[in-house]
Amino acid sequence: MTSEGAIVSPERLDEMKSAIHSFLAKSNVYDSIRDIVDTYVSENKDSAIQADSPSDIMRIIKEKGILNELVSKLKSGPGLAPSKKSKQFAFVEGECYLHARLTGGRAFVDNVDLMPSALKNYSLFVCVHFGSQRFRSSPTNCSTDPKFDDDFLFNIEASSLGYSSSDLIEVPYPLHIAVFRESKLDNVAELLGENMCDWRKVLRSNFLSLTIELCGRNAGVPAGIVELQLELLPGSKTQYSENEISSRLEKQRLAILTADREFLLYARRWWSEYQSARETHKDRKVKVFASTSNGRMVPVTHFVSPMQAECHLSSPLDAARFVSLFKVLNEHSETPLQSIENETGSGWLSASVFLSQRQGSQCNHATLLCSLLLGFSLDAFCAMGTSRNGNVVMFVVTLSRDSSGVAQATIWDPVSGERNPVNGAHAFATVDCLFNGKSFFANFQASNSLLTASFEVENEELWKPLNPLKLRIVPKIPHAPILCQDVRVPEMEKSLEMGLREYLIARRNSMGVMTQFNDDLSYALAQALQSYERQRRSGQSDASSFFELCVRGVLGPGKTFKAIPVNVSHENVGVIMDIIQSSDAGKEIVETVADDVKFALRVQMFPFPEGVRSVWVLLAVAYRNKPSE
């Protein structure tokens, strides 16, 4: 035995080759390969496939699932077991399903830049979106060759689209694959790469193995590779040749191009009419198109669709609070909000990517909030305009009618979650266009001031609409649903509280002073955190008389009490303590030196969908008052 492994003699090597040959012959693998290759070549006479090319043969048998079948047979032998037990799925009779299995990943070069010590703070996960369904894989260790191993079952939903099980090739939705790197400390993720794949190639043989190259930040350079297996369940009785599938896909691709071109020509005429109506219209922030991640220009209405969450969002106020907890990127960047004339601006994130990342630009916050408010049956629109300091902004408007039948608007800030009347204390100055998933209106009034604008959007003298029928001709992919992730709130609260206590003790030890905690006072702080969260959701402050009584009851007379609350959406101890110490009040609390000093600390988490959480921290100190001189 050497350090490189055992040395195999030529005789032993011949024995192994003979055993492998015998196994393949008994398993009819050779016959299967010959039949499949011959059939494939005869059905694809116009392709460059060569029956005697090893690389072509390997690609064909991989797609047909022969390798997977062979591995399964090997694993079923004595003493061998599958590496992971497949999930048990429930099937509905008469429905067709697409079983997607992740079998690995490789060449994720972005992870090379991370220091080994930092890798433990990150994990990778895959998000797969198909039609109205979306799944997230279990997290795996961050590496260049991640061990993705998960499977998902998608209902193809052919019947809901009016197709039978024999017409699955007509279902146009692609399979969207995206890989994210998640920061365990900051509770946000970063998109490493994504791609769309057309699942309908599985209709050739009911099984398909794919090697999917993901597109990332650097154009032309794959961000990584995901190995994926697709299986049709139950197997389709109607199977198609590769030519039939390719022909159908090409026909649909041309139909999409035709629809996109038709709408573009209409939109250019509409835009020209709008600009020529008034000179000031040329300067208004009216954006009809946005770019998707794959570079396709689509109407901005494609980014809004009614959404409902099955957990934690029971009111529009909850929805606004949920969206406000997403991290804001490029808050004052005007690039995503260019007019129709600029069709090369940065793309808007799909709902699937934005939800998975838990971070994005202001336009992503606005489209998500608008979609959620539509899910509550509010008359909601995304609005584009400017802020009081002149920045291009997006916000959300909901419309209702007063007792006299006049349209009234409520302004929602998607970043802060606050809502106000038009003349309220918000940051927005002008409104230039409104849109949701079905409608688009450009402000046709002489003034675009938010304070003086009329919101009678049905009046074409005040708002110039895009033809809804024209908007409908552009094919639209269904919105990704919101996922409800289990969050172990009590354990996470205790862990964060312990980490903050240790940090505070270490900080004060460096000052040469002792640190003691009053657990009864810490217990009393919890009600204040509940009150703070309710206030953020409702916008109304709670009475604090009970809290004050509890604090006095714990401390008794002759004590000074100081406290500072912090609200974040992560569990990063260092960042939280930096926030506390960045304020004069927080620094004073941390560095308190007095008689009978006792600290109190309480953490409370409020869970939302997608693993989003509102984390409240309240640090307090109490000490004996100095006797009056």
N, C-alpha and C positions, 0 to 999 in steps of 0.2 A: 504493500500500500504506500503510495506516494502522497505528497501534499496535494496533488492535483486530482487524486481519485485512483480507483483500482485500474490496473492494466489488464485488458481483456485479450486473451490469446486469439490467434486467427481461427483455431478450431472452435472455440466458444462463440466467436462472432458468427461463424457459419451456422452453428446450431440455432442461435437467436434469429438469424435471418430466415432459416427454414421454418421455425416455429411461427414467426410473424406471417410468412407466406401461407402456411397451413391455416392459420386463423382467418386470414382475409378470404381465402378460398371457401372455407366452410361457412363464412358469414355472407357469402354471395356478393361481397363488396366489388370484386372485379367485374362481375356481370352487371351490377347496378351502374358502375361507372361507365361501362361501354354503352349500355342502353341510353343513359342520360346524355352522354356526350354526343352520340349519334343523333338522338332526337333533337338536341339543342342545335347542332350544326345544320340539320335539315330544315328546322324552323327558322333559322336565321342565316339564310344563304347570302344575304347582302352584307352581313357583318364581316369583320376581320378575324373571326374566330377560326383557329386552326386546330383540327382534331389531333394533330401530333405535337402540339405545343404544350409542354408541361405547365407553363404559367397559366395558359387559358384553361387547361383541364382542372388545375387546382382552384381557380376562381369559380368554375361552374359547380364542382362538387361541394365547395364551401357554401355557395348560395343554396344548393339543393338540400343541404343538411346532412350529407353523408358522413362528414367528419364528426358532427355532433352525435349522430346515431352510433357511430363506431365507438366513440368515447363512452357513451352510455352503456354499450355492451361490455366494454372493458371494465367499467366501474361496477357492473352487476355481477362480476365474477366473485369467487370465494375470497373473503377477507377484505373486499373493497367496498366502500360506501360513498354515496354522493357527498360532495364537500359541504353542501348546504341544502336543507330540506325546502322544497318549493312551498310557497304559500298555498293554502286551500282557498279556492274561489267558489263563489256561488253563481250558478248560471241560471238565466231565465230562459225557459223553453221558447224556441222560435227566434231568439236573438243570436246575432253573430258577434264574436269577440276577437279582439286582437291581443294576443299574449306577447308582451314585450319583456325580454330578459336581458339585463346588463351582465356582461361576462368579463368586463375588465376595461382598463384604460391605460394609455401609454403616451409618452412624449409630451407631457404637460410641462414645457420648459419654463413657464412663468414661475414655477415652484423652485427652480434652481436658485433664484435670487434670494430666497429666504435663508437666513442663518439657521443652522441646525437647532440652536437654542430657541428659535422663534417658531419652529414647525409645530411644537406641541400646542401652541395657541391657535392653530388653524385646523380646519377640517375641510374636506371636499364633499360635495353632494351633487347629484344629478336631478334635474327637474325635467319631466316629460309631460308635454301638453298635447292633447289630441281632442279636437272638437270641443265639447263642453266639459271635458274631464282633464284633470291635472294631478300628477303624483310627484312626490319627492322621495328620493332614495334615502336610505340610512346613511349617516355621515361616515366617512372613512378617513383614515390618516392622510395627511397632506404629503404627497410625494410626486415624483415625475411619472411614476407608473402606478397610479392608484388602483386598488383592488375593488372596483365596483362589482357588486354581486347582489342584485335585487331583481325582482320581477313585478310587473304590473299587468292588470287586466283591464282593457278598454272595451267598452261597449261601442261597436261601430255605429250604432244609432241609425242604421239604414232605414228602418221602418218610420222613424220620426221625420225623415227627409222624403218619404214617399217611395222608397225603393224596397224591393224584395231581396231575399238572401241571394238570389241569382244575379242581382244587379249591383253587387258591392263595388264594382269598378267605377260606378257613377258617383260614389261618395268622394267629394273633392278635398276633404280636409287633410292637410299634411301632418306629419308627426314632428313636433318641435322638440329638439334635444338641446339642453343647456347645462353646462357644468359651472358650478360656483365654488369659490373659496370663501369660507366663512370664518370670521374672527370670533373666537369664543369670548374674548374680553369685551368687545365693542358691540356684539349682537347685530352686526351687519355683514353682508356678503358682497363679494365682487364677482362679476361675470368674467370667467376666463375664456369661454368660447361657446358658440351655439351654431346650430345648423338645422335646416329643414330637410326631412327625407320623405319621399313618397312611399308609403307603406304598401301601395297596391301591387308592387312587384311580387309580393307574397302570394298573389293569386295564381302564379304559375304552378306552384307545387305545394301550397299551404304552409311552407316553411322557408325562411330566408335568413341567412347570416349576413350581417352588414358590418363594414368597417367605416365609421363615420368620422370624417375630418371636420373639426370644429373651426369656425372663423372667429378670430379674436381681434385684438387691437391693431395688430400689424397685418395690413392687407397682403394677401399672397403667401403668408406664412401660417400654417396650421397651428392653432393654439393647443391642440391635443387631439387624441384619437380615442373614440369610444367604440368598444366592441358590443354589438347588439344582435340579438336573435329575435325574430318575429315568427309567430305561429298563429294560424287562423284556427279558431275553435268555435264550433265544430268545423272540421275541414269542409271547404266549399265543394259542392258537387260540380260546379261550373268552373273549369280551369281555363286559363287563357295562355296563348303563346306569348313569347316576348314581343313579337311584332304587334300583336293585338293590344297589348298593354302600352307599348311605346306609342302606338298610333293614337290611342285614346288620351294619353297624357299630353301628347303634342297638340291634339285638338283642343283640350281644355286650356293649355298654355296660350294658344293663339286667341281663344275666346277672351281670356283675361286681358291680354294685350290690346285686343280690339276695344273692350269695355273701358280700359284705362285711357286709351287714346281718344275715344269718343267723349269721355268726361273731361279730359284735358282741353280739348277744343272748345267744348261748351264753357268751361270755367274761364278760359282766356277771353272769350267774347263777353262773358258776364263781368269779368274784371275790368275790361276796357270800358264797358258801359258805366261801371261804378266810378272809375277814375274821371271820366269825362263829365260826370254830372256836377262835380264841384271841385275846384282846384285843391282844396284842403284834403280831399279824400286820398290823394297820393301819399300823404304823410301818415295816414291812419294805420294802425296795427291790425290789418286784416290778413289772416293766414288761412288759406283754403287747403293747402297740401302740407303733408309732413312725410318724412322718409322713414320707412321701416328699417329694421336691422339688416335686412337683405338688400336694401337699396331701392326698394319699390316705392314710388311716390303714390300716396293714397290720400283721399280726403281726410281731414282731421276728425271728421265724424266717426271714422273707423276706430278711434281710440276711446270711444265712449259707448257703453252698453250697460243696461240695468244689471246690477250685481246684488246678490243677497248672500249674507254669511249665515252659517248654521249655528254659530256660537259667538257669544260675547258682544255682539252688536245688536242691541234690541231697540235702538232709536236713532234718528238722524244725528243727535248729539253724540252718541257713542261713535258713530261713523266718522264725524269730524275729529273727535279726539284720537281715534285710531290712525287716521291719515296724518295728523299733526306729529305723531311719534316717529314717522319715517324721517330719516336723516336727509337734509337738503344739500344738494350739490349744485354748484354754479348758480347760486341764488340770484345774482344780478347779471347773468350772462344773457345777452340778447340773441345769441345765435339760434336757439330753438324756436324763436318767435318771429322769424323773418316773414315777409309778405310773399304773395304768390310768385313774384318775379324771381325770388331766390329759391331755386329748387335743389340746391346742393348743400343746404344747411345740415347740421347734425341731426341724426334720426331721433325720434321719440322712442322711448322704451315701450315694449309690449307690456300688458298687464302682468303676464307671467314673470317676466324678468324683474319688473319693479317690485312685485310682491316678494319674490325670492330674495332680492338684494336688501330689501327694507331701506333703500336709499335711492334718490334720484333727484332730478331737477324739479323746479316749481311746476312745470307743465305736467309732469307725471303725477304730482300731488293733486293738481286740479282735476285731471281726467279721472283719477280714481275716486276722489270725493264726489264728483258729479255722477259717476256710475252708481255709487252707493246710495246717493240721495234719490236717484231714479228708481233704485230698487225698493225704496220706501214710498214710491208713487208720488214723489214731489215733482213739480214742474221745474226741473233743474237744467242749467246751461253752464258750460264753461264760458268765461268771458276773457277777452284780450283787451288790454289797454295800457295805461301807464300809471305809475304810482305818483304820490305827491312830490317825490324827489326826482321824477323824470325817468325812472327805470321802466323798461318794458316788463309787464307782469301778466300773469294769469290768475284769475280768481273764479269763484263760482257764484252764480246768481240763481235764486229760486224765486219764482213768480207766483203771486196769488192775487185775488181781487178783493177790494174792500166792499163795504156795504153799498157803495154807489156804483160798483162794477168797474172801477178803475184799477188797472194793473199796478200792483205794488211789488217792489223788489226787496229781497233780503240778501245782503252781501256776506259771503262766507270766505274767510281767509284759509286756504287749504294748508298753509304752513303752520299757522298758530292754532287753527281750529276755532277761532273766534267768529261770531256772526253779529252783524249790525244792520240797522236800517241804512238806507242810502245816505242819509244825513248824519250817520253815527260816527263814532271815533275809529275809523278804519284808515288804511294807508293808501287807498286807491283814489285816483283823480279822474280818469277818463275811461270810457268803454267804447270800443270800436267794432267789436263783433261778438256774437253769441252763437254757440253751437252745442248740440248734444248728439246722440247716436242717429237721429232721424232728420234733424233740421240744422240749417246754417243761416244766420242773418247778419248782414253788415249794417252798421249804423248809418242811416241815410239822412240824419238830422243835421242842421246847420252847425250845431255845437255837439261835441262828443263828451262834454262835461257830465260826469256821473250824477252830479247834483241836479242838473236840469233835464236829463234825458228822460224821455217817455219810454216805457217798456211795453207799449202796445205792439208786440212783434208781428201781429197779424196785419197791421196797417203798412202796406208797401210804400206809402209815402214817407214813413218813418224808418222802416227797416227793409233793406233789399234782400229777399231770400234767394238761396239757390233752389232750383227746382228739386223737390224731394224725389221725384221719379228718376232724375238724372243721378242723384246720390245713390239710389238703390241699384243702379245697373253695375256698379263697381263691386265685384265679389269681395266678400268680407269673411274673415276667419272668426269663429266664435271667440268670445272673451274667455280668458282663463278663470276658473272659479277660485274662490278663496278657501284656503286650507285651514283646518283647525288642528293645531299642534298641541300635544299634551305638554304642559309646563309644570314641573314639580315646584310649585310656589313655596310651600313651607321650607323645604330643604334649601332652596336658593336664597330665601330671605335669611335663614340662619347662617348660611355660608358667607354671604356678603356682610352681614352684621359682624361676624367673627373677624373677617378680614379688615374691616374698618376699625374695629377695636384694637387689633394688633398694630395697625398703622398709627393710630393715635398714640398708643402707648410708646411705640418706638420713637415717634416724633418728640414726645415730651421727655422721654429718657435722654434724648440728645440735648435737651435743655437743662437736664439735671433735676427734674421735678417728677414727683410720683403722680400716678393716674389711678383714680378709683372710680367705680361706677355704682350708681344707685339703680338697682333693678326695678324697684317700685316706680321710680320716676320714668324709667324707660318704658314700662308697661303703660303708663298714663299717656305717653306721647302718641300711641297708635291712633287714638281717636282724632288727633289733629291731622294725621296723614290721610285718614279717611275723608275728612272735611276738605282738605286741599284737593284731592282727586275729584270729589263731587263738584267743587267750585270750577275746576278746569273743564268739566263736561257741561255743566249747566250755565256757567258764566255768572252765577249768583253766589255770594258768600254765605256760609253757614254761621249761625250764632255760635260763639265760642265760650259761652258762660260755663258749660259743664267742664270743658277742658281747663279753664282757669280755676274752677273749684277743685278739680282733681289735683292739679299741681300744688295749690295751696295746702290741700289736705296731706299731700306727701311731704312737703317741705316744712310746713309749720311757719310761725312768724319769724321775722328777722333774717330772712334769706333773700338774696338777689338771684333772679332766674333769667337766663339769656338762652336763646335758641336760634338756629338757622336751618331752614328747610332747603333741600335740593331735589330737583326732579330731573331724571335722566331716563334713557331707554336701554341702559346696559348695566353690567355689573363690574365695571373696571374700577377697582379700588383706588388706584393712583389718580385717575382722572377725577373721580368724585372728590377726593381730598384736595386736589388742586383747585377745584371749583370752590370748595368751602374756604380755602385759605386765600383765594384771590380777592375776596371781599374783606373790607375792614372788620365787619362784624364777625365773620368766620375766623379770621386770624386772631382776633381778640379772644374768642372762645377757646380756640386751640391752645393759646399761650397763656391762659388764665393762671395766675399765681395769687392765691388768697387763702384765708382761713377756712378749713373744713370744705375744701373743693370736692365736689362730686359731679361726675359726668353722667349723661344719659344719652342713649343712642337707640333709635328704632328704625327698622327698614320694613317697608311694605311694598309688595308688588301687585300690580293689577294687570292680569293677563288679557291679551287680545288675540285675534286670529294671527296666523302666520308666524307665531313665535314672538310677536311684538309685545312689549310690556312697558307699562309705566312704572318706573322705580322711584319711590319716594324715600329720602333719607332725612331724618331730623336729628341733628346733633345739638345737645343742650348742656349747659353747665349751671350749677347752683353753688353758691358759697355764702358764708356768713357775712352779714353787713358789718362794716367797721363801726365800733361804738362812737357815738357823736362826742366831739371834744367839748 
